[in-house]
Amino acid sequence: MRTGTIARATALSGAALLALTACGGSDDSGDSGGSASSGSSSEKQVNVYGTDGNMGNALGEDFTETGALAGMKGTLPLTELSGDFKDRLLQLNPQLVDYNYSAESYDATMLIAMAAQSAGNTQATAFGPYVNALTVTGEKCSDFTACLAIIKAGGDVDYDGFSGPLSFTDAGEPAQASFGLQQFGTDNKIDDSKTQFVIAGDEANATKNAGPAPVANPPASAAPLTIGTLLPETGNLAFLGPPEVAGVQLAINDINAAGGVLGQPITLVTGDSGDASTDTATQTVDRLLQSGVNAIIGAASSGVSLTVIDTITQAGVMQISPANTSDQFTTYNDQNLYFRTAPPDLLQARALADLIEQDGNNTVGILATNDPYGTGLAENTKNNLVSDGLPEDSIQSVIYDPQAANYDAEVQQMTEFSPDAVVVIGFEESSRIIQGLNTNGVGPQR
């Protein structure tokens, strides 16, 4: 396994280039003037890549034409989930179409519970110092019952969760992480048979701080541990909400079934994060703090978290996100109360750049949403491509407004650039961008 870059977890299948014909008058929309090769019959080979939220079956639901996403590949934080874990999530929500960030949400809940149990205290300022150390060295455990037994015996826990080994750095984030390399089939759904997993990062960068010892014989808590959720029920990340909500609820069910924290079941207070275009998150955080939560799980959006992180942490409440990936959080002044089970974009950018390079692309266009996640991942991916030898002038980055009425101008820029590969870094709006790329002959449609 190579450290500091990525290592194959399974053998990677041959990379298939997307061959598509851009002929004037051949597009089903009838708009022959928008084709990249209007009036000609030349073949254009394009690789299209997605990331995170646009690598899931929810994206495919926006397309009705067979093959509209065929061969589109991409990366997202993902580990190989067991069938039992998925089945248990489906029991909570039979309507789930994806499991993105469900494991990270489950593990975030577990870390809160184990930290509070270790500290013998449900106040975040007391249990926060325990979190990082729960993910390194010590005695391995992967469920709350086993971890609880170690804590009660005064032992040192090394929690390996459903999202992986975690191995937090001093900044409270994974030092290494598993990423899924996924691909859409002709039915516009993720072809699970082509999914591979890679590891990015280096566990050697995990914290060396053993943390405080568990409190011996802690008294039963006078008040139960109260956890709030700040997860997307509405907004442009609403498709990520269901698996995240299910992951939190499943963890709480498991913890309470094992006896709860400090002898009491966890209390859950749910809340909507909305997206960065609204003040939904601010209103939800105010309500959660008034209800006396000790920790808040969320937000999914890095941009949303940046609007509320100060309010949460300065109130002495822990914030732990299952999906924030912006590198800004690594050095953020968070009172040592912000954590995340999702890896920073610095790691995903390495996995994404390697995927792009292995397909032999010589020119790359990047379309990225204008928020901390989009701009950060775009910049890190470009930097990796350049450092690996791709000339800087062979990469074109276009940053777009996710609230724009349309993306015609951005799509036109990609059409005129005519790259070997197009990377789309976005969320709900990605479907409209990809439809535009298809119309212009530079999308994944076959």
Secondary structure, 3 states (H helix, E strand, C coil): CCCCCEEECCCCCCCCCEEEECCCCCCCCCCHHHCCCCCCCCEEEEEEEEEHHHCCHHHHCCCCCCCCCCCCEEEEECCCCCHHHHHHHHHHCCCCCCCCCHHHHHHHHHHHHHHHHHHCCCCHHHHHHHCHHHHCCCEEECCHHHHHHHHHCCCCEEECECCECCCECCCCCECEEEEEEEEECCCCCECHHHCEEEEEECHHHCCCCCCCCCCCCCCCCCCCCEEEEEECCCCCCHHHHHHHHHHHHHHHHHHHHCCCECCECCEEECCECCCCCCCHHHHHHHHHHHCCCCEEEECCCHHHHHHHHHHHHHCCCEEEECCCCCHHHHHCCCCCCEEECCCCHHHHHHHHHHHHHHCCCCCEEEEEECCHHHHHHHHHHHHHHHHCCCCHHHEEEEEECCCCCCCHHHHHHHHHHCCCEEEEECCCCHHHHHHHHHHCCCCCCC
